[in-house]
Amino acid sequence: MRQNRGVRFTLALAMTPPQRILPLARIAEEAGWDAVCLPDSVFYPEQVTGSYPFTPDGKRFWSAESPFVDPYVAIPAIAAVTERIDLYTNVLKTSLREPLLVAKTIGSAAAMFPGRIGLGVGLSWIPEEFAWLGQEMKTRGKRLDEQIAIIRAVLAGGWVEFHGDHYDFDRLRMEPPAPAGEPVPIYVGGHSDAGLRRAARVGDGWIGAQCSADDLAGLIGRLRVELDAAGRAEDPFEIKATPMVPATVDAMASLAVAGLTDVITVPWYFSGGDPNDPAHQEESVRWFAETVILPLRDLETTP
């Protein structure tokens, strides 16, 4: 993944109609955004027995009809119609899937679009997803640890074997792997203590959900403690989140000072107008770049 000086900006295409994904991604690249990310939702259970961890009341804020295109269908499609913009998941519910199949998908995409593909991983909170997809929910954290190790090893190329508590296989190789010199970064999601520890221990970065500037500062502080405990305080490490702050240069510059390396945002909710209007969406992508991204880059490059 390309590294820019200063904070990066990712356009989140959550709950975007399928026909809008490619046009918006192309506009984001033309306007100067750094990346596009997509979330993961396999299906919408009518009744859910779990609580959503990122709302005060534990309820989902999206409707049953909200579109969620499979991220690794959308990501190669976007990569094919753009040239430089980076692409990653925010986040893939990896614990619902078999890691070798995930590695096959990621390796194929990375081989076709070297240096542009990333993988954000996380844990689903919906018991029905685990039950109906034949996965065990209570072991999801430990399985994700093993999944990350498997995916990373397979993508590195060559013969691989793995003998863990939840996954076990003898020597195999998967072609194509990720291109040499272009490893796929793995970003670990989650605000819990376990999620932050996992990110610090085995991630190339961390992905947070929507949160205030104060909450984000607290999470970054906790991350730094965990990175220090893991002996990684000086290692390169990306910190990605969706900050609920004004869309201004000053606000974004403050977040960069606090340690945020990547702002994930949906600009059509900050620029007025109908957020469901395609014309407004396109204009807001350009507006955010002209109002925030490009001026902030000018400040960052000024001696």
SERO-4910 file (N, C-alpha, C, O; in steps of 0.05 Angstrom, whole numbers):
BEGIN
 pado doro    nc1    nc2    nc3   cac1   cac2   cac3    cc1    cc2    cc3    oc1    oc2    oc3
  Met    A     17    -24      0      0      0      0     18     25      0     38     25     14
  Arg    A     10     45    -15     27     69    -17     25     85      9      4     87     22
  Gln    A     48     96     16     49    113     40     53    142     32     72    149     18
  Asn    A     35    159     41     37    188     36     46    201     62     41    192     84
  Arg    A     60    223     59     66    240     82     41    251     94     23    261     79
  Gly    A     38    250    120     14    261    132     -9    242    132     -6    219    124
  Val    A    -32    252    140    -56    235    142    -67    228    115    -66    245     96
  Arg    A    -76    204    112    -89    195     87   -119    197     90   -130    200    112
  Phe    A   -133    195     67   -162    197     67   -174    174     50   -166    169     27
  Thr    A   -193    160     63   -206    138     50   -236    143     47   -249    151     67
  Leu    A   -246    140     23   -275    142     19   -288    115     26   -281     95     14
  Ala    A   -307    116     45   -321     92     53   -346     89     36   -363    107     35
  Leu    A   -348     67     22   -371     61      5   -390     41     18   -399     22      6
  Ala    A   -396     47     43   -415     30     58   -443     35     48   -452     58     44
  Met    A   -458     13     45   -486     14     38   -491     31     13   -510     46     10
  Thr    A   -473     28     -6   -474     42    -32   -487     24    -53   -480      1    -55
  Pro    A   -507     34    -67   -519     18    -88   -498      8   -108   -479     22   -114
  Pro    A   -502    -17   -118   -481    -29   -136   -473    -11   -159   -450     -9   -166
  Gln    A   -493      2   -171   -487     18   -195   -472     44   -189   -463     58   -207
  Arg    A   -470     51   -163   -456     76   -155   -427     71   -147   -412     90   -146
  Ile    A   -420     46   -143   -393     41   -131   -371     49   -150   -352     63   -142
  Leu    A   -372     40   -175   -350     47   -194   -349     76   -200   -327     88   -200
  Pro    A   -371     90   -206   -369    119   -211   -357    134   -188   -340    152   -192
  Leu    A   -366    128   -164   -355    143   -141   -326    137   -136   -311    155   -129
  Ala    A   -317    113   -140   -289    106   -137   -272    121   -157   -250    131   -151
  Arg    A   -281    122   -182   -266    137   -203   -264    166   -196   -243    179   -199
  Ile    A   -286    178   -186   -285    206   -179   -266    211   -155   -252    231   -155
  Ala    A   -266    193   -136   -248    195   -113   -219    195   -122   -203    211   -112
  Glu    A   -212    178   -140   -185    177   -150   -178    203   -165   -157    215   -160
  Glu    A   -196    212   -182   -191    237   -197   -188    261   -178   -172    279   -183
  Ala    A   -203    261   -156   -203    284   -138   -179    284   -119   -173    305   -108
  Gly    A   -166    261   -116   -142    261    -99   -144    245    -73   -127    247    -56
  Trp    A   -166    229    -70   -168    212    -46   -146    190    -49   -136    184    -70
  Asp    A   -139    179    -25   -118    159    -25   -129    130    -28   -115    113    -40
  Ala    A   -153    125    -18   -163     98    -17   -193     97    -17   -206    117    -12
  Val    A   -203     73    -22   -231     67    -20   -233     42     -3   -218     24     -6
  Cys    A   -253     42     16   -257     17     32   -286      9     30   -304     25     25
  Leu    A   -291    -17     35   -317    -28     35   -322    -45     59   -304    -59     67
  Pro    A   -346    -45     70   -352    -62     93   -362    -89     83   -363    -95     59
  Asp    A   -369   -106    103   -377   -133     97   -403   -139    112   -404   -135    137
  Ser    A   -423   -149     98   -447   -158    111   -459   -180     94   -467   -175     71
  Val    A   -459   -205    104   -467   -227     87   -498   -227     83   -507   -231     61
  Phe    A   -512   -223    105   -542   -222    103   -552   -207    127   -537   -200    146
  Tyr    A   -578   -200    127   -591   -185    148   -612   -202    162   -634   -206    151
  Pro    A   -605   -213    185   -625   -229    199   -649   -211    209   -644   -189    219
  Glu    A   -673   -221    204   -696   -204    212   -695   -200    242   -701   -178    252
  Gln    A   -689   -221    257   -686   -219    286   -657   -224    294   -646   -244    285
  Val    A   -646   -208    311   -618   -211    320   -618   -213    350   -630   -197    364
  Thr    A   -603   -233    360   -601   -237    389   -577   -223    401   -574   -224    425
  Gly    A   -560   -211    385   -537   -196    395   -541   -166    394   -561   -157    382
  Ser    A   -523   -151    406   -524   -122    407   -502   -110    390   -478   -118    392
  Tyr    A   -509    -91    373   -488    -77    357   -470    -61    375   -481    -45    391
  Pro    A   -444    -64    374   -426    -52    394   -420    -23    390   -407    -11    407
  Phe    A   -430    -10    368   -422     17    363   -444     37    363   -442     59    352
  Thr    A   -467     30    374   -489     49    379   -497     48    408   -495     27    421
  Pro    A   -506     70    420   -513     70    448   -534     50    456   -533     39    478
  Asp    A   -553     45    438   -575     27    445   -571     -1    435   -588    -19    439
  Gly    A   -548     -6    422   -542    -33    412   -558    -42    388   -558    -66    381
  Lys    A   -572    -23    375   -589    -30    352   -574    -22    326   -558     -4    325
  Arg    A   -581    -37    305   -570    -31    279   -581     -5    268   -605      1    272
  Phe    A   -565     11    256   -574     37    245   -581     36    216   -589     56    204
  Trp    A   -577     13    203   -583     10    175   -608     -8    171   -614    -24    189
  Ser    A   -622     -4    149   -646    -19    144   -641    -46    131   -618    -51    122
  Ala    A   -661    -63    131   -658    -89    118   -652    -87     89   -640   -105     77
  Glu    A   -660    -65     76   -656    -62     47   -630    -49     40   -624    -46     16
  Ser    A   -613    -42     60   -588    -29     54   -570    -48     38   -566    -71     45
  Pro    A   -558    -38     15   -542    -56     -2   -513    -59      9   -500    -39     16
  Phe    A   -504    -84     10   -477    -90     17   -465   -108     -5   -468   -133     -3
  Val    A   -452    -97    -25   -439   -113    -45   -415   -127    -32   -401   -115    -16
  Asp    A   -412   -152    -39   -389   -167    -28   -363   -151    -33   -358   -144    -56
  Pro    A   -348   -145    -12   -325   -128    -16   -304   -138    -36   -291   -123    -50
  Tyr    A   -300   -165    -37   -280   -175    -55   -292   -183    -83   -279   -196    -99
  Val    A   -317   -175    -87   -327   -172   -115   -322   -143   -123   -313   -138   -146
  Ala    A   -329   -124   -105   -326    -96   -112   -297    -87   -115   -291    -71   -133
  Ile    A   -279    -97    -98   -252    -87    -98   -238    -92   -125   -226    -73   -136
  Pro    A   -238   -117   -136   -225   -120   -162   -239   -104   -184   -225    -95   -203
  Ala    A   -265   -101   -182   -279    -85   -202   -269    -55   -201   -264    -43   -222
  Ile    A   -266    -45   -177   -256    -17   -174   -228    -15   -184   -221      3   -199
  Ala    A   -211    -35   -177   -183    -34   -185   -181    -34   -215   -162    -22   -226
  Ala    A   -199    -48   -229   -197    -50   -258   -204    -24   -272   -195    -20   -295
  Val    A   -219     -6   -259   -227     19   -272   -212     43   -260   -219     66   -267
  Thr    A   -193     38   -243   -176     59   -232   -147     52   -236   -140     30   -245
  Glu    A   -129     70   -228   -100     65   -233    -83     64   -207    -64     49   -206
  Arg    A    -90     81   -188    -71     83   -165    -84     80   -138    -71     73   -118
  Ile    A   -111     84   -136   -123     86   -110   -122     59    -95   -125     38   -108
  Asp    A   -117     59    -69   -115     35    -54   -142     25    -45   -161     41    -44
  Leu    A   -144     -1    -39   -170    -14    -34   -168    -33    -11   -150    -50    -10
  Tyr    A   -186    -31      8   -185    -50     31   -213    -53     43   -232    -39     36
  Thr    A   -216    -73     60   -241    -78     73   -242    -65    101   -222    -63    115
  Asn    A   -266    -56    108   -270    -42    134   -296    -51    147   -316    -37    146
  Val    A   -296    -75    158   -276    -96    156   -290   -122    146   -314   -124    146
  Leu    A   -273   -141    137   -283   -167    129   -288   -183    154   -271   -185    172
  Lys    A   -312   -194    156   -319   -211    180   -305   -238    176   -318   -258    169
  Thr    A   -280   -238    180   -263   -261    174   -270   -286    189   -268   -308    179
  Ser    A   -280   -283    214   -286   -306    230   -310   -321    220   -316   -343    231
  Leu    A   -324   -311    200   -346   -326    188   -337   -344    165   -353   -358    154
  Arg    A   -311   -342    158   -301   -354    134   -278   -373    139   -265   -372    160
  Glu    A   -273   -391    120   -249   -408    121   -225   -393    112   -226   -381     91
  Pro    A   -203   -393    127   -180   -376    121   -166   -382     94   -156   -364     81
  Leu    A   -166   -407     86   -153   -413     61   -168   -402     37   -156   -393     18
  Leu    A   -195   -402     40   -211   -390     18   -207   -359     18   -206   -347     -4
  Val    A   -205   -347     41   -200   -318     42   -173   -312     30   -170   -294     14
  Ala    A   -153   -328     37   -126   -324     26   -126   -327     -4   -111   -312    -18
  Lys    A   -141   -345    -15   -142   -349    -44   -153   -324    -58   -142   -315    -78
  Thr    A   -174   -313    -46   -186   -289    -58   -167   -265    -56   -163   -251    -76
  Ile    A   -155   -261    -33   -137   -238    -29   -112   -241    -46   -104   -221    -59
  Gly    A   -101   -265    -47    -77   -269    -63    -82   -264    -92    -65   -252   -106
  Ser    A   -105   -272   -102   -111   -268   -130   -114   -238   -137   -103   -228   -157
  Ala    A   -129   -224   -119   -132   -195   -123   -105   -180   -122   -100   -163   -138
  Ala    A    -89   -188   -102    -63   -175    -99    -44   -180   -122    -29   -162   -130
  Ala    A    -46   -204   -134    -29   -210   -157    -38   -194   -181    -21   -186   -198
  Met    A    -63   -190   -184    -73   -174   -207    -69   -145   -204    -65   -130   -224
  Phe    A    -69   -135   -179    -66   -106   -174    -45   -101   -152    -52    -95   -130
  Pro    A    -20   -105   -159      1   -105   -139      3    -78   -124      1    -57   -135
  Gly    A      6    -80    -98     10    -57    -81    -15    -41    -75    -13    -20    -62
  Arg    A    -38    -50    -83    -63    -34    -80    -83    -47    -62   -103    -35    -55
  Ile    A    -79    -72    -54    -99    -88    -39    -91    -91    -10    -69    -98     -4
  Gly    A   -110    -85      8   -107    -89     36   -129   -105     47   -150   -109     34
  Leu    A   -126   -116     71   -146   -132     84   -151   -122    113   -134   -124    130
  Gly    A   -175   -111    117   -183   -105    144   -199   -128    155   -218   -138    142
  Val    A   -192   -138    178   -205   -162    189   -219   -155    215   -212   -136    230
  Gly    A   -241   -170    221   -255   -165    246   -273   -188    253   -273   -209    240
  Leu    A   -287   -185    275   -305   -206    286   -334   -197    283   -341   -174    289
  Ser    A   -350   -214    273   -378   -208    271   -390   -208    300   -381   -223    317
  Trp    A   -410   -192    304   -424   -191    330   -451   -205    329   -465   -205    349
  Ile    A   -459   -216    306   -486   -227    302   -486   -257    306   -474   -271    289
  Pro    A   -498   -267    327   -499   -296    331   -510   -312    308   -501   -334    302
  Glu    A   -531   -301    295   -544   -315    273   -525   -319    249   -527   -339    235
  Glu    A   -506   -301    245   -487   -305    223   -470   -330    228   -466   -346    210
  Phe    A   -460   -333    252   -444   -356    259   -461   -382    257   -452   -402    245
  Ala    A   -485   -381    268   -501   -405    268   -509   -414    240   -507   -438    234
  Trp    A   -516   -396    223   -526   -403    197   -504   -407    176   -509   -418    155
  Leu    A   -480   -399    183   -457   -404    166   -439   -427    176   -418   -432    165
  Gly    A   -448   -440    197   -434   -463    207   -408   -457    221   -390   -474    220
  Gln    A   -406   -434    234   -381   -427    248   -388   -423    278   -410   -418    286
  Glu    A   -367   -427    295   -371   -425    323   -365   -396    333   -344   -385    327
  Met    A   -384   -384    347   -381   -356    355   -362   -354    379   -346   -335    380
  Lys    A   -363   -372    398   -348   -369    422   -318   -371    418   -302   -361    434
  Thr    A   -309   -383    396   -280   -385    390   -271   -364    369   -249   -367    359
  Arg    A   -288   -345    363   -282   -327    340   -256   -312    344   -242   -308    324
  Gly    A   -249   -303    368   -225   -288    372   -200   -305    368   -181   -297    354
  Lys    A   -200   -328    380   -177   -346    377   -175   -356    348   -152   -359    338
  Arg    A   -197   -360    336   -196   -369    307   -185   -346    290   -171   -351    271
  Leu    A   -193   -321    296   -182   -299    280   -152   -297    283   -139   -291    263
  Asp    A   -141   -302    307   -112   -302    310    -99   -322    291    -80   -316    277
  Glu    A   -111   -346    290   -100   -366    272   -105   -359    243    -87   -364    226
  Gln    A   -128   -348    237   -133   -340    209   -113   -319    199   -104   -322    176
  Ile    A   -107   -300    215    -87   -280    207    -61   -293    201    -48   -286    181
  Ala    A    -52   -311    218    -26   -325    214    -27   -341    188     -7   -341    173
  Ile    A    -49   -355    183    -52   -371    159    -52   -354    134    -37   -359    115
  Ile    A    -68   -333    134    -70   -316    110    -43   -303    104    -34   -302     81
  Arg    A    -30   -293    124     -4   -280    120     17   -300    109     32   -294     91
  Ala    A     17   -325    120     37   -345    111     31   -353     82     50   -355     67
  Val    A      6   -358     76      0   -367     49      6   -345     28     16   -351      7
  Leu    A      0   -320     35      5   -298     16     34   -293     11     42   -282     -9
  Ala    A     51   -302     30     80   -298     27     92   -317      6    114   -312     -4
  Gly    A     77   -338     -2     86   -356    -23    102   -379    -12    110   -380     11
  Gly    A    106   -399    -29    120   -423    -21    103   -443     -7     78   -440     -5
  Trp    A    116   -464      4    101   -485     18     95   -476     46    112   -465     60
  Val    A     71   -482     54     61   -474     81     46   -497     94     32   -512     80
  Glu    A     50   -500    120     34   -518    135     26   -504    161     39   -486    170
  Phe    A      4   -513    173     -6   -500    197    -19   -521    215    -35   -538    205
  His    A    -13   -520    240    -24   -539    259    -32   -524    285    -17   -521    303
  Gly    A    -57   -514    285    -67   -499    307    -89   -513    321    -95   -536    316
  Asp    A   -101   -499    340   -124   -510    355   -149   -512    339   -167   -528    344
  His    A   -152   -494    319   -177   -492    303   -173   -498    274   -193   -506    260
  Tyr    A   -149   -495    263   -144   -501    235   -119   -518    233    -99   -514    248
  Asp    A   -120   -538    216    -98   -557    214    -95   -566    185   -114   -577    174
  Phe    A    -72   -563    174    -67   -573    147    -37   -578    143    -20   -565    155
  Asp    A    -31   -597    126     -3   -604    119      6   -586     96     -8   -567     88
  Arg    A     30   -591     86     43   -573     67     26   -569     42     17   -588     29
  Leu    A     23   -544     36      9   -536     11     21   -510      1     36   -497     16
  Arg    A     15   -503    -23     22   -477    -33     -2   -466    -50    -17   -482    -61
  Met    A     -4   -440    -50    -26   -428    -64    -15   -408    -84      0   -390    -77
  Glu    A    -23   -412   -109    -13   -394   -130    -37   -380   -143    -58   -392   -147
  Pro    A    -35   -354   -148    -11   -338   -143    -11   -327   -114    -33   -322   -103
  Pro    A     12   -324   -102     13   -309    -77     13   -279    -82     11   -270   -105
  Ala    A     15   -264    -61     19   -235    -64     46   -231    -78     65   -246    -73
  Pro    A     48   -210    -95     73   -205   -109     96   -200    -89     92   -188    -68
  Ala    A    120   -209    -96    143   -205    -79    148   -175    -76    147   -160    -95
  Gly    A    153   -167    -52    158   -139    -46    133   -122    -43    134    -98    -38
  Glu    A    109   -135    -46     84   -120    -44     65   -136    -25     44   -144    -33
  Pro    A     73   -139      0     56   -155     19     30   -141     23     28   -116     22
  Val    A      9   -157     28    -18   -146     34    -19   -139     63    -16   -156     80
  Pro    A    -23   -113     70    -25   -105     98    -51   -115    110    -72   -116     96
  Ile    A    -49   -123    135    -73   -133    149    -79   -114    172    -62   -110    190
  Tyr    A   -102   -102    171   -111    -83    191   -132    -97    209   -151   -109    199
  Val    A   -128    -95    235   -146   -109    254   -166    -89    266   -158    -68    276
  Gly    A   -191    -96    264   -212    -79    275   -219    -86    304   -212   -107    314
  Gly    A   -234    -67    317   -244    -72    343   -235    -52    364   -213    -42    364
  His    A   -254    -44    381   -249    -25    403   -244    -38    430   -237    -25    449
  Ser    A   -248    -64    431   -245    -79    457   -215    -81    464   -198    -77    447
  Asp    A   -210    -88    489   -182    -92    497   -170   -115    480   -147   -113    472
  Ala    A   -185   -136    476   -175   -158    460   -169   -150    431   -149   -158    420
  Gly    A   -187   -134    420   -182   -125    392   -158   -107    390   -142   -109    371
  Leu    A   -154    -89    409   -131    -71    408   -105    -87    412    -85    -82    399
  Arg    A   -106   -107    430    -82   -124    435    -75   -139    409    -52   -142    402
  Arg    A    -96   -150    396    -92   -165    372    -79   -148    350    -61   -156    337
  Ala    A    -90   -124    347    -79   -105    327    -50    -99    333    -33   -100    314
  Ala    A    -43    -94    358    -16    -87    365      3   -111    362     26   -107    356
  Arg    A     -7   -134    367     10   -158    366     15   -168    338     37   -176    332
  Val    A     -6   -169    321     -3   -183    296    -12   -166    272     -9   -175    249
  Gly    A    -22   -142    276    -32   -126    254    -11   -107    242      9   -100    255
  Asp    A    -15    -99    217      0    -78    205    -13    -51    211     -2    -30    205
  Gly    A    -36    -52    224    -50    -28    232    -76    -35    246    -82    -59    249
  Trp    A    -91    -15    253   -116    -18    268   -137     -2    254   -132     20    243
  Ile    A   -162    -13    253   -185      1    242   -206      5    264   -214    -14    277
  Gly    A   -214     30    268   -235     36    287   -261     44    273   -261     51    250
  Ala    A   -282     42    287   -308     50    277   -312     80    282   -293     94    290
  Gln    A   -336     90    278   -342    118    282   -339    125    312   -348    110    329
  Cys    A   -326    148    318   -322    156    346   -315    186    346   -306    197    326
  Ser    A   -318    198    370   -312    226    373   -281    229    374   -266    210    377
  Ala    A   -273    254    372   -244    259    374   -232    251    401   -210    240    402
  Asp    A   -248    256    422   -238    249    449   -237    218    452   -217    208    463
  Asp    A   -257    204    442   -257    175    444   -234    164    427   -220    145    435
  Leu    A   -229    176    404   -207    166    387   -180    170    401   -163    153    399
  Ala    A   -177    193    414   -152    198    428   -147    177    449   -125    168    453
  Gly    A   -168    169    463   -166    148    483   -159    122    471   -142    107    482
  Leu    A   -171    115    449   -165     90    435   -136     89    425   -122     69    427
  Ile    A   -127    112    414    -99    113    405    -80    110    428    -59     97    426
  Gly    A    -87    122    451    -70    119    475    -68     90    484    -47     80    491
  Arg    A    -91     76    483    -91     47    491    -75     31    470    -61     12    478
  Leu    A    -77     38    445    -61     24    425    -31     27    429    -16      8    427
  Arg    A    -23     51    437      5     56    441     15     40    465     38     30    464
  Val    A     -1     37    485      7     20    508     10     -9    498     30    -22    506
  Glu    A     -9    -19    482     -7    -46    472     16    -50    453     29    -71    454
  Leu    A     22    -31    436     45    -33    418     71    -34    434     89    -49    427
  Asp    A     72    -18    455     96    -18    472     99    -46    485    122    -56    487
  Ala    A     77    -57    495     78    -83    508     86   -105    489     99   -124    497
  Ala    A     79   -101    463     86   -121    443    114   -117    431    122   -132    414
  Gly    A    128    -97    441    154    -91    430    154    -79    402    173    -82    387
  Arg    A    132    -65    396    129    -54    369    125    -24    368    115    -13    349
  Ala    A    133    -11    389    128     18    391    141     34    369    131     55    362
  Glu    A    163     24    358    177     38    336    171     27    309    181     38    289
  Asp    A    154      7    307    148     -5    281    128     12    266    112     26    278
  Pro    A    129     12    239    108     25    223     80     13    230     78    -12    232
  Phe    A     61     30    234     34     20    243     14     41    235     16     64    242
  Glu    A     -7     32    220    -28     50    211    -51     50    231    -58     30    242
  Ile    A    -62     74    234    -85     77    252   -108     90    235   -106    113    228
  Lys    A   -129     75    230   -150     83    213   -176     84    229   -181     67    246
  Ala    A   -192    105    225   -218    107    239   -236    127    225   -228    141    207
  Thr    A   -261    127    234   -281    145    224   -287    166    245   -304    161    262
  Pro    A   -273    188    245   -276    208    266   -301    225    261   -306    235    239
  Met    A   -317    229    282   -341    246    280   -333    274    287   -339    283    309
  Val    A   -321    288    268   -311    315    272   -319    332    248   -327    320    227
  Pro    A   -318    358    250   -324    375    227   -305    370    203   -282    363    207
  Ala    A   -316    373    179   -299    369    155   -283    394    150   -289    408    131
  Thr    A   -263    398    166   -245    422    163   -216    413    164   -209    392    175
  Val    A   -199    430    153   -171    425    154   -160    424    182   -145    407    189
  Asp    A   -169    443    199   -160    444    227   -167    419    242   -151    408    257
  Ala    A   -192    409    238   -200    385    252   -184    361    244   -176    345    260
  Met    A   -179    359    218   -163    336    208   -134    338    216   -122    318    222
  Ala    A   -123    362    216    -96    365    225    -92    358    254    -72    346    262
  Ser    A   -112    364    271   -111    357    299   -112    326    302    -98    316    320
  Leu    A   -127    313    286   -128    284    287   -101    272    279    -92    252    291
  Ala    A    -88    284    260    -62    274    252    -42    277    274    -25    260    279
  Val    A    -43    300    288    -25    304    311    -30    283    333    -11    274    346
  Ala    A    -55    276    336    -63    256    357    -53    228    349    -52    210    366
  Gly    A    -47    223    324    -36    198    316    -52    183    295    -44    161    286
  Leu    A    -75    195    286    -90    182    265    -75    184    238    -66    205    231
  Thr    A    -73    162    224    -58    162    199    -77    161    175    -69    166    152
  Asp    A   -102    153    179   -121    150    157   -149    157    166   -160    144    184
  Val    A   -161    177    154   -188    185    160   -207    170    140   -204    173    116
  Ile    A   -225    155    151   -245    141    135   -271    156    138   -280    161    160
  Thr    A   -283    164    116   -306    181    118   -325    178     94   -317    168     73
  Val    A   -350    188     98   -370    188     77   -378    217     74   -395    227     89
  Pro    A   -367    232     54   -370    261     54   -398    271     49   -404    294     56
  Trp    A   -415    256     36   -442    266     30   -459    270     55   -482    281     53
  Tyr    A   -450    261     78   -464    266    103   -455    292    116   -466    300    137
  Phe    A   -434    305    105   -423    329    118   -426    354    101   -419    376    110
  Ser    A   -436    352     77   -436    375     59   -464    385     52   -467    400     33
  Gly    A   -484    377     67   -511    386     62   -523    371     38   -509    356     24
  Gly    A   -548    374     33   -561    361     10   -571    333     18   -567    323     40
  Asp    A   -583    320     -2   -594    293      2   -572    272     -1   -561    269    -23
  Pro    A   -566    258     21   -544    238     19   -550    215      0   -531    200     -6
  Asn    A   -575    212     -9   -581    190    -27   -582    199    -56   -587    183    -74
  Asp    A   -577    225    -61   -577    235    -88   -550    230   -101   -530    240    -91
  Pro    A   -550    216   -124   -524    210   -137   -508    235   -144   -483    235   -141
  Ala    A   -521    256   -153   -506    280   -160   -494    293   -136   -471    302   -137
  His    A   -508    293   -114   -497    304    -89   -474    287    -79   -454    298    -70
  Gln    A   -476    261    -81   -454    243    -73   -428    250    -89   -407    253    -77
  Glu    A   -431    252   -115   -408    257   -131   -396    284   -125   -371    287   -123
  Glu    A   -413    304   -122   -403    331   -116   -389    332    -89   -369    346    -85
  Ser    A   -400    317    -70   -389    318    -43   -361    305    -42   -344    313    -27
  Val    A   -357    284    -59   -330    272    -60   -310    293    -70   -288    295    -59
  Arg    A   -317    308    -90   -299    329   -100   -297    352    -80   -275    362    -75
  Trp    A   -319    359    -67   -319    381    -48   -300    375    -24   -285    392    -16
  Phe    A   -302    350    -14   -285    343      9   -255    344      1   -239    353     17
  Ala    A   -249    335    -23   -221    336    -32   -212    365    -35   -189    371    -26
  Glu    A   -228    382    -46   -220    409    -51   -219    425    -24   -203    443    -21
  Thr    A   -237    418     -6   -239    434     19   -220    424     41   -211    440     57
  Val    A   -215    398     41   -199    387     64   -173    374     54   -151    381     63
  Ile    A   -176    354     36   -152    338     29   -130    354     17   -107    353     27
  Leu    A   -136    368     -4   -114    382    -19   -103    405     -2    -78    408     -2
  Pro    A   -119    422     11   -107    442     29    -90    431     51    -70    442     58
  Leu    A    -99    408     63    -83    396     84    -56    386     73    -36    389     86
  Arg    A    -56    376     50    -31    367     38    -12    390     32     12    388     35
  Asp    A    -24    412     24     -7    436     20      6    445     46     30    452     46
  Leu    A     -9    444     68      3    451     94     25    431    102     46    439    112
  Glu    A     20    405     97     39    385    105     66    387     89     87    379     99
  Thr    A     64    396     64     88    398     48    101    425     49    122    429     36
  Thr    A     89    444     63    101    471     66    125    469     85    121    460    108
  Pro    A    149    478     78    172    477     96    167    492    122    184    493    139
***
